[in-house]
Amino acid sequence: MKSFIAGNKAVEKNKTKAIINEVIAKTARTISPCVILDGPGMKTLKALKKHKHPSRNIHIPNNSKDFKEISKKHPQTYEMTLYDFLYKHRNRKYKLGLVYMDYMCTFNGNTECNPVNDLKLLFINKMLKFGSILGITLACRNTVKNKTGFTHNTILKVISTIQKFAGQNRYEATLLEDVGGVYFNGGPMFTLLFKVIRK
């Protein structure tokens, strides 16, 4: 189950994923520190470093089988879930400039992670700085039509949940249009990017 948390080899080679990483790195290039979920190829890390993000300001929680491989190349890697990392740092004075929740699970999560709980913890503790970037990638395996005939309606639920948590905690989360939507990577995935400001 831990393999769902970070990317696998198929993800590492996906062209759409490379575009997502590039846009995230460009959009957040003047903002730090960064917290990202990344796979053994460290594609997001490399994109951030390419755009002048200092390596010391990029933090990677990862409790998957890839932890040892990643930590050998990037010292700021922590053998813990994203939730545990955020919880540990919830009372720190500094705020986060970029959080990229690059999951391999659905929005409902699994035994290893729960995206809703991660988001709630992030917003309740007001861990994001003004003008920060929040990215999220999820699997949308349920393509069954709902009662009104729509598929992939989880995307709307994710947008609604993020904007609700933001509003409840004196933030405003604006969906960015530079990149985002559904793409195929061993199954349907989707990515959303938000710019987060304080109200």
N, C-alpha and C positions, 0 to 999 in steps of 0.2 A: 504493500500500500504506500510505502514511503516514496516510491518512484513517481507517484502522481504529483508530488510537490514541486519537483524541478523538471526541466525539460529532458526529453530523451533524444536519441540520435536523429530521429526523424524531424523533431522540432528544430534542432540545431541547423539543419540543412534547408529549412523552409524559406523561400524567397520573401514571402509576405512577412514572415517573422523578422527578417533582416530589415525590411522597410519600417516595421513597427519600432524596432530598436533604434534605428537611425532617427526617426521623428522624435522619439522620447528623449534621446540624447541631445538633439538640437534644441528642442523646446525647453528643456531643463538645464541648458548648459551654464547658466549663471547662478543656478540655485543648488545649494548643498546644505546639509549632508543628504546622501541618498541611501535608501534601503530598497534592495531589489531581491527578488527570487530569481535564481539563475541556474542553468544547467552546467554540465562538465565542460562544454565548449566555451562557456562564459561570454556568449555573444553580446549580452546586454552590457556587461562590464567593459568589454572591448569598445563598444560603441560610445559609452560614456567617456572612457579615457581618450578616445580619438577626438572627442569634442572638449578636451581640456579639463575634465572633471578630475581632481586629484584622487589618486587611488586610495589614500588614507581616509577620504570622506565617503567612500562607497562601502556599504555594509551588506553582507549576504548571509542571512539566516538560512541554514540548510541542514535538515536532519535526515536526509536521504542517504542512500549508499554512495552518493557522489561526494559526500562531505570531505573525505580525506584528499581526494583528487583536487577539488577546488581550493581547499585550504592551503595546500602546498604552493599554489601559485598566487593566492590572494590572502594575506594574513588576516584581513578583516572579515573572515568567514566564521560563523558561529554554529555549533552543532545544537541547534534548537529550531523549533517552529517559528514562523513569523509571529504568531500570537505570543509566544513566550518572549521573543525578542522585544516586541512592543510593550508587553507588560513590564518587563525588567526596566525599560527606559521611560516609562510613562510619566515619571515625575521630574525628568530632566528639564532644565531651563531652556536648552536649545530646541528649536523646532526643526522638523524635517522639510527639506525642499523638494524631494522626489520620493515617492513610494510607488514601486511597480510590483503589484501583486500578480505575478506570472504563474498562475495555477495551471495544473493539468486535470483538475476536477471540475465538477459542475458547481453552480452557485450553492447547492445544498450541501456540498462538502462530502467528507468521508470520515473515517475514524482517525485520520491523521491531521486533518485541517478543516476549518469551518470559515469560509470567506465572510459570512455575515458577522460572526463574532470578531474577526480580525478588523473589519471595517468599523464596527461599533466601538471597539477598544480605541482605535485610532482617533475617532471623532470625539468621543466622550472625554478623552484626556487632552483634547485640543493639541495634538502633536504636530499638526501641519502649520507651516509658516504662511504668511500672506504671499500670495502668488505662487504657491507650490503646485506641483503636478502630481496627480494621482492617476495611475494606470492600472487596469485590471484585465487579465486574459483568463477566459474560462472555457470549458468544454460545454457545448450545448447539444448533448446527446439525444435529448427528447425532441424529436421532430414531429411528434404526433400533433395533429391539429386540435386546437381547443374548441369549445362550443361555438365560437364565432368564426371558425375556419382558419385561424392564424397559426403558423408554426414559429418556433424560435421566440415565443413570447417571454422567455426568461430574460431576454435582453432588456425589455421594458421594465421588468421587475428589478433588475440590477440598477438601472438608471434611477428608478424611483427610490430604491432603498438608499443609494448613495446620497441623492439630493435630500432625502428625508433626514438621514443622520446628520448631514451638513447643516441643514436648517435648524435642527433641534439643538445644535451646539454653536450657534452664531457664526456659521460659515455659509458660504455660497459656492456650490460646485457647478461650474459651467462646462457642458460637454463640448469638447473640441472636435472640429471637423477635419483636421489635417489627416487623420488616419483613424480607422475604426470600422467595425462591421464583422461580418461572418467570412471566414475562409476555411479551407479544408486542409487538415494536417493529420491524417490518420483517422479523421472524424471531424465533424464541424466544430470550429472554435470561433470565439469572437473576442475582440479587444475593444475597450473603451478608454478614452483619455479625458481627464477633467482638469480644468484649472480651478484651484481652490483659493478663495479669498475670504477674509474675515468680514462679517457684516458690521 
